[in-house]
């Protein structure tokens, strides 16, 4: 018996599911963080525009600045955007693979906006912050490496010490 047709059917089915998933990701990209463009979030983000770049993500200064300037906006934002662990009662554990993918790329883009930020630093800080398992942490790191994201010299030095 020849298995060619069964294999072709399987390949086509997997391709169909991957295409369907890619459409979900494209749609998420189109609406990502749209709540920041409307009240009650927009006025808060307008006030801090251009100021976060001088702060190191996760530093005490960063945390204080965010708490002082964005807390109400972020509470609303987290409650309305499923790519944030705070959206869910059980955080990361309640997220879908699509939520996690969007979160990963959000961390990548956000890290580029802060002093010394990068995806690896974001993963490290947020692993502790959200209680992310070692397995998922490793998957996130593997994904960053697969996509060719470079670690900063600062991150490499910290790991070496």
Secondary structure, 3 states (H helix, E strand, C coil): CCCHHHHHHHHHHHHHHHHHHHHHHHHHHHHCCHHHHCCCCHHHHHHHCCCHHHCCCCCHHHHHHHHHHHHHHHHHHHHCCCCCHHHCCCHHHHCCHHHHHHHHHHHHHHHCCCCCCCHHHHHHHHHHHHCCCHHHHHHHHHHHHHCCCCCCHHHHHHHHC
